[in-house]
Amino acid sequence: MRFNERELVSLSRQPSERAAQLGMRGPKRGDVMKKRLVKLVVNFLFYFRTDEEEPLGALLLEQCRVEREDSQAFSITFLDESERKYLFECDSQEQCQDWMDSIIRASYESMRKSLIFYRTEIQRITGKDPLEQYGISDEARFQVNSSLKASDKAT
């Protein structure tokens, strides 16, 4: 995925699903736990120095694993870089669980699974595909994909 710094800063200023000061330790050897403002916006986890408006960094929450480390801490690792672990300390067990749940739900894959589940349930109950009214039927999707493949072959 490509994005530039200005886009990320703009996104970091959007309303967040969750924000709090947490202890955070980065993946580099020798990193120490520091208080950071951590902000979840869509599927990005931004982290800031507590007294600054621009983010220090952002984690794209795709293909990552969220694991509890102890009662008040969790970690995030990425499937393609499992040795890089970000550790977060919360103020309580409840806060820790809430953060973990929010981060897991924030990924595109999680949203996609929810869409498929609810689309199937609505179709089962009503007998109609709820997305067809928007022109997003399985048939239309396959036609778009096949026409794209045909145009790719032509170029």
Secondary structure, DSSP 4 states (H G I P E B T S, - for coil): ----HHHHHHHHTSPPSEEEEEEEE-SSTT---EEEEEEEETTEEEEE-TT-SS-SEEEE-SSEEEEEEETTEEEEEETTEEEEEEEEE-SSHHHHHHHHHHHHHHSHHHHHHHHHHHHHHHHHHHSS-TTGGGT--HHHHHHHHHHHHHHHHH-
